Amino acid sequence: MARLPDSIKRRKAAILIYTTWNLWKERNRRVFDGKSATPQRVLAFIKKEMSLRATACDAVEPPIVS
């Protein structure tokens, strides 16, 4: 990863952070609320949060999430 441009490193880090955060939130939903979301729904949560962040930070490049 050392040879990757900083913008790509930041995107990969953001994807990792938002994925980890949303998996943790899903775990808490299951443990404490007795509710669960499908993997597709959790992925949608991740995409939405990344999109909101890009909008809030007025990102020039949108995050790479398919």
TIMI-2910 file (N, C-alpha, C, CB; in pm, 1 decimal, decimal comma, always signed):
<rs>
+----------+----------+----------+----------+----------+----------+----------+----------+----------+----------+----------+----------+------+
!      n_x !      n_y !      n_z !     ca_x !     ca_y !     ca_z !      c_x !      c_y !      c_z !     cb_x !     cb_y !     cb_z ! resn !
+----------+----------+----------+----------+----------+----------+----------+----------+----------+----------+----------+----------+------+
!    +81,1 !   -119,1 !     +0,0 !     +0,0 !     +0,0 !     +0,0 !    +85,9 !   +126,1 !     +0,0 !    -92,5 !     -0,5 !   +119,1 !  Met !
!   +212,6 !   +111,5 !    +25,4 !   +299,9 !   +227,5 !    +34,7 !   +309,3 !   +303,3 !    -96,7 !   +437,4 !   +185,1 !    +78,9 !  Ala !
!   +290,8 !   +234,6 !   -209,3 !   +304,6 !   +299,4 !   -339,2 !   +175,3 !   +361,1 !   -390,0 !   +354,8 !   +201,0 !   -439,3 !  Arg !
!    +67,4 !   +340,1 !   -320,6 !    -60,7 !   +395,6 !   -363,9 !    -65,7 !   +545,8 !   -337,2 !   -177,3 !   +324,7 !   -292,5 !  Leu !
!   -134,8 !   +619,3 !   -422,9 !   -153,3 !   +763,0 !   -397,3 !   -231,3 !   +784,7 !   -267,1 !   -227,5 !   +830,5 !   -516,1 !  Pro !
!   -207,7 !   +898,0 !   -205,1 !   -273,9 !   +929,0 !    -78,0 !   -425,6 !   +926,4 !    -89,4 !   -229,4 !  +1064,7 !    -27,9 !  Asp !
!   -479,7 !   +970,7 !   -201,9 !   -625,6 !   +972,7 !   -216,4 !   -683,4 !   +831,3 !   -212,1 !   -665,4 !  +1041,8 !   -348,0 !  Ser !
!   -614,0 !   +736,0 !   -272,0 !   -660,1 !   +596,7 !   -270,1 !   -646,0 !   +539,6 !   -129,2 !   -580,3 !   +510,4 !   -372,1 !  Ile !
!   -536,9 !   +572,3 !    -62,2 !   -517,7 !   +525,8 !    +75,8 !   -630,2 !   +577,0 !   +165,4 !   -380,5 !   +572,3 !   +130,6 !  Lys !
!   -666,5 !   +705,4 !   +147,8 !   -773,6 !   +763,4 !   +229,7 !   -906,8 !   +695,5 !   +201,0 !   -785,2 !   +914,4 !   +204,4 !  Arg !
!   -934,3 !   +667,1 !    +74,2 !  -1059,6 !   +599,7 !    +39,4 !  -1066,0 !   +460,7 !   +100,4 !  -1075,1 !   +590,8 !   -112,5 !  Arg !
!   -956,3 !   +387,2 !    +91,2 !   -953,1 !   +252,2 !   +149,1 !   -971,2 !   +258,3 !   +300,6 !   -820,4 !   +181,1 !   +114,2 !  Lys !
!   -906,3 !   +354,9 !   +363,4 !   -920,8 !   +370,7 !   +508,0 !  -1064,9 !   +404,8 !   +543,9 !   -825,5 !   +479,5 !   +560,4 !  Ala !
!  -1128,3 !   +492,5 !   +466,4 !  -1268,0 !   +529,9 !   +492,6 !  -1359,8 !   +410,0 !   +478,4 !  -1312,9 !   +641,7 !   +397,6 !  Ala !
!  -1339,1 !   +330,4 !   +375,3 !  -1421,7 !   +210,8 !   +356,1 !  -1405,1 !   +116,8 !   +474,5 !  -1384,5 !   +138,7 !   +224,5 !  Ile !
!  -1281,4 !    +96,1 !   +518,8 !  -1255,7 !     +8,4 !   +633,2 !  -1322,2 !    +62,0 !   +759,9 !  -1104,7 !     -7,0 !   +655,6 !  Leu !
!  -1309,3 !   +190,9 !   +784,3 !  -1367,5 !   +251,7 !   +904,4 !  -1519,8 !   +241,9 !   +903,5 !  -1324,7 !   +398,5 !   +915,9 !  Ile !
!  -1582,7 !   +280,0 !   +792,6 !  -1729,1 !   +276,0 !   +786,5 !  -1782,5 !   +133,6 !   +789,6 !  -1778,3 !   +346,1 !   +661,0 !  Tyr !
!  -1709,8 !    +40,6 !   +730,1 !  -1752,0 !    -99,5 !   +734,5 !  -1744,4 !   -152,0 !   +877,3 !  -1664,9 !   -186,0 !   +640,7 !  Thr !
!  -1632,3 !   -128,0 !   +943,1 !  -1615,3 !   -174,2 !  +1081,0 !  -1720,0 !   -112,0 !  +1172,6 !  -1474,5 !   -140,8 !  +1131,8 !  Thr !
!  -1742,3 !    +18,4 !  +1158,8 !  -1839,7 !    +88,6 !  +1242,6 !  -1980,1 !    +31,0 !  +1224,2 !  -1839,8 !   +238,5 !  +1210,1 !  Trp !
!  -2020,4 !     +8,5 !  +1100,0 !  -2155,1 !    -41,9 !  +1075,1 !  -2171,0 !   -187,9 !  +1114,7 !  -2190,2 !    -25,1 !   +929,6 !  Asn !
!  -2066,1 !   -266,4 !  +1104,5 !  -2072,9 !   -404,3 !  +1154,8 !  -2088,9 !   -403,1 !  +1307,1 !  -1945,3 !   -484,6 !  +1113,9 !  Leu !
!  -2018,1 !   -311,5 !  +1373,2 !  -2030,9 !   -299,6 !  +1518,9 !  -2172,8 !   -256,6 !  +1557,2 !  -1927,6 !   -198,6 !  +1574,3 !  Trp !
!  -2227,8 !   -159,8 !  +1483,8 !  -2364,4 !   -114,8 !  +1512,3 !  -2465,0 !   -227,5 !  +1488,4 !  -2400,1 !     +7,3 !  +1425,3 !  Lys !
!  -2443,2 !   -307,5 !  +1385,6 !  -2532,3 !   -420,5 !  +1358,6 !  -2521,3 !   -524,2 !  +1469,3 !  -2499,7 !   -484,4 !  +1222,3 !  Glu !
!  -2400,8 !   -547,8 !  +1515,2 !  -2381,3 !   -641,3 !  +1627,3 !  -2459,2 !   -592,8 !  +1749,4 !  -2230,0 !   -655,9 !  +1661,8 !  Arg !
!  -2449,9 !   -463,3 !  +1778,6 !  -2521,8 !   -407,5 !  +1893,0 !  -2673,1 !   -415,5 !  +1875,1 !  -2480,2 !   -263,1 !  +1915,2 !  Asn !
!  -2721,6 !   -393,0 !  +1753,4 !  -2865,6 !   -406,9 !  +1725,8 !  -2912,2 !   -548,3 !  +1759,0 !  -2896,7 !   -373,8 !  +1577,5 !  Arg !
!  -2832,9 !   -645,8 !  +1718,6 !  -2870,1 !   -785,7 !  +1741,8 !  -2864,7 !   -821,8 !  +1889,9 !  -2778,2 !   -878,6 !  +1662,7 !  Arg !
!  -2759,3 !   -778,5 !  +1957,1 !  -2740,4 !   -815,0 !  +2097,7 !  -2835,8 !   -739,5 !  +2189,5 !  -2596,5 !   -788,2 !  +2140,0 !  Val !
!  -2847,6 !   -609,1 !  +2171,9 !  -2922,2 !   -527,6 !  +2266,8 !  -3067,5 !   -501,2 !  +2228,3 !  -2853,1 !   -398,4 !  +2283,9 !  Phe !
!  -3096,5 !   -497,7 !  +2098,0 !  -3232,8 !   -467,6 !  +2054,1 !  -3308,0 !   -589,9 !  +2005,0 !  -3229,6 !   -364,7 !  +1945,4 !  Asp !
!  -3237,2 !   -701,0 !  +1986,0 !  -3302,2 !   -821,6 !  +1934,7 !  -3348,5 !   -807,1 !  +1790,8 !  -3419,6 !   -857,2 !  +2021,5 !  Gly !
!  -3289,5 !   -713,4 !  +1717,1 !  -3325,4 !   -689,8 !  +1577,2 !  -3204,1 !   -721,1 !  +1490,7 !  -3374,0 !   -542,4 !  +1554,6 !  Lys !
!  -3230,0 !   -750,6 !  +1364,8 !  -3117,7 !   -772,9 !  +1274,5 !  -3151,5 !   -722,9 !  +1135,2 !  -3080,2 !   -921,6 !  +1270,2 !  Ser !
!  -3048,4 !   -684,5 !  +1065,0 !  -3062,1 !   -639,8 !   +926,5 !  -2991,6 !   -741,2 !   +837,1 !  -3002,9 !   -495,5 !   +906,4 !  Ala !
!  -3035,7 !   -749,3 !   +713,8 !  -2970,7 !   -838,5 !   +618,2 !  -2834,1 !   -780,6 !   +581,7 !  -3058,9 !   -858,1 !   +490,6 !  Thr !
!  -2744,7 !   -864,4 !   +531,7 !  -2615,3 !   -811,4 !   +487,0 !  -2631,1 !   -701,1 !   +381,6 !  -2529,5 !   -924,5 !   +430,5 !  Pro !
!  -2730,6 !   -715,2 !   +294,7 !  -2753,8 !   -612,6 !   +193,0 !  -2793,0 !   -479,8 !   +257,4 !  -2863,1 !   -658,1 !    +95,0 !  Gln !
!  -2871,1 !   -486,8 !   +363,6 !  -2914,9 !   -365,5 !   +434,1 !  -2796,4 !   -299,2 !   +504,2 !  -3026,1 !   -399,0 !   +537,0 !  Arg !
!  -2709,6 !   -380,4 !   +565,1 !  -2590,8 !   -325,3 !   +630,9 !  -2502,1 !   -257,1 !   +526,5 !  -2511,8 !   -437,1 !   +705,9 !  Val !
!  -2488,5 !   -318,4 !   +410,1 !  -2411,5 !   -257,2 !   +301,9 !  -2474,3 !   -124,2 !   +260,3 !  -2402,8 !   -352,5 !   +181,0 !  Leu !
!  -2605,8 !   -119,9 !   +255,6 !  -2675,3 !     +5,0 !   +222,2 !  -2647,2 !   +112,0 !   +327,6 !  -2827,6 !    -19,1 !   +209,9 !  Ala !
!  -2642,8 !    +72,9 !   +456,3 !  -2609,5 !   +167,6 !   +563,4 !  -2469,1 !   +225,2 !   +540,5 !  -2618,0 !    +98,2 !   +702,9 !  Phe !
!  -2375,0 !   +136,7 !   +506,5 !  -2236,6 !   +179,7 !   +483,9 !  -2230,6 !   +279,5 !   +368,8 !  -2145,5 !    +58,0 !   +454,4 !  Ile !
!  -2295,0 !   +245,2 !   +258,4 !  -2295,0 !   +334,0 !   +141,3 !  -2357,1 !   +469,2 !   +173,4 !  -2370,2 !   +268,8 !    +25,3 !  Lys !
!  -2467,0 !   +466,9 !   +249,2 !  -2535,6 !   +591,5 !   +283,3 !  -2447,0 !   +680,6 !   +370,2 !  -2667,9 !   +561,8 !   +355,6 !  Lys !
!  -2382,8 !   +621,8 !   +471,3 !  -2297,5 !   +701,3 !   +559,2 !  -2178,1 !   +758,4 !   +484,1 !  -2249,5 !   +617,1 !   +676,5 !  Glu !
!  -2121,3 !   +679,4 !   +393,4 !  -2008,3 !   +729,7 !   +315,3 !  -2052,8 !   +842,5 !   +222,4 !  -1944,1 !   +615,9 !   +233,8 !  Met !
!  -2171,3 !   +828,5 !   +167,3 !  -2224,6 !   +932,9 !    +79,9 !  -2251,7 !  +1060,8 !   +159,2 !  -2353,6 !   +884,6 !    +10,6 !  Ser !
!  -2308,9 !  +1045,6 !   +278,7 !  -2334,6 !  +1162,3 !   +363,8 !  -2204,8 !  +1232,5 !   +401,2 !  -2410,0 !  +1120,5 !   +490,8 !  Leu !
!  -2103,0 !  +1154,6 !   +432,2 !  -1973,4 !  +1212,2 !   +466,4 !  -1916,9 !  +1289,2 !   +348,5 !  -1875,4 !  +1103,0 !   +510,4 !  Arg !
!  -1924,3 !  +1230,3 !   +230,8 !  -1872,3 !  +1297,3 !   +111,4 !  -1945,8 !  +1428,7 !    +87,7 !  -1885,1 !  +1206,0 !    -12,1 !  Ala !
!  -2076,5 !  +1427,4 !   +106,6 !  -2156,3 !  +1548,4 !    +89,1 !  -2121,1 !  +1652,2 !   +195,9 !  -2306,5 !  +1515,0 !    +94,5 !  Thr !
!  -2111,1 !  +1608,1 !   +320,5 !  -2081,7 !  +1699,3 !   +431,2 !  -1942,9 !  +1761,5 !   +417,5 !  -2092,6 !  +1625,6 !   +564,5 !  Ala !
!  -1849,9 !  +1684,0 !   +368,1 !  -1712,7 !  +1733,1 !   +353,6 !  -1689,1 !  +1797,3 !   +218,3 !  -1614,1 !  +1620,0 !   +373,9 !  Cys !
!  -1795,4 !  +1803,4 !   +137,6 !  -1787,2 !  +1862,3 !     +4,2 !  -1675,0 !  +1797,8 !    -76,0 !  -1765,6 !  +2014,0 !    +13,4 !  Asp !
!  -1675,4 !  +1665,6 !    -75,0 !  -1570,9 !  +1588,5 !   -141,4 !  -1573,2 !  +1611,7 !   -291,7 !  -1586,7 !  +1439,9 !   -111,0 !  Ala !
!  -1456,6 !  +1626,2 !   -346,7 !  -1443,3 !  +1641,2 !   -490,8 !  -1462,0 !  +1505,7 !   -556,9 !  -1306,0 !  +1702,2 !   -528,0 !  Val !
!  -1403,7 !  +1402,6 !   -496,8 !  -1414,4 !  +1268,0 !   -549,9 !  -1509,0 !  +1187,1 !   -461,8 !  -1275,2 !  +1200,4 !   -558,6 !  Glu !
!  -1615,5 !  +1131,1 !   -518,8 !  -1704,3 !  +1047,7 !   -438,3 !  -1633,7 !   +919,1 !   -397,8 !  -1833,5 !  +1015,7 !   -515,3 !  Pro !
!  -1673,1 !   +860,0 !   -285,8 !  -1609,1 !   +736,0 !   -242,6 !  -1635,7 !   +623,8 !   -341,7 !  -1658,2 !   +696,0 !   -103,4 !  Pro !
!  -1542,1 !   +531,0 !   -349,8 !  -1557,5 !   +416,3 !   -439,1 !  -1632,2 !   +307,2 !   -364,2 !  -1419,0 !   +364,5 !   -490,2 !  Ile !
!  -1761,0 !   +296,3 !   -389,2 !  -1843,4 !   +191,7 !   -329,1 !  -1943,2 !   +149,2 !   -435,0 !  -1915,7 !   +241,0 !   -197,2 !  Val !
!  -1939,4 !    +23,8 !   -470,7 !  -2032,3 !    -25,4 !   -574,1 !  -2160,7 !    -73,5 !   -514,3 !  -1969,5 !   -137,0 !   -654,4 !  Ser !
+----------+----------+----------+----------+----------+----------+----------+----------+----------+----------+----------+----------+------+
</rs>
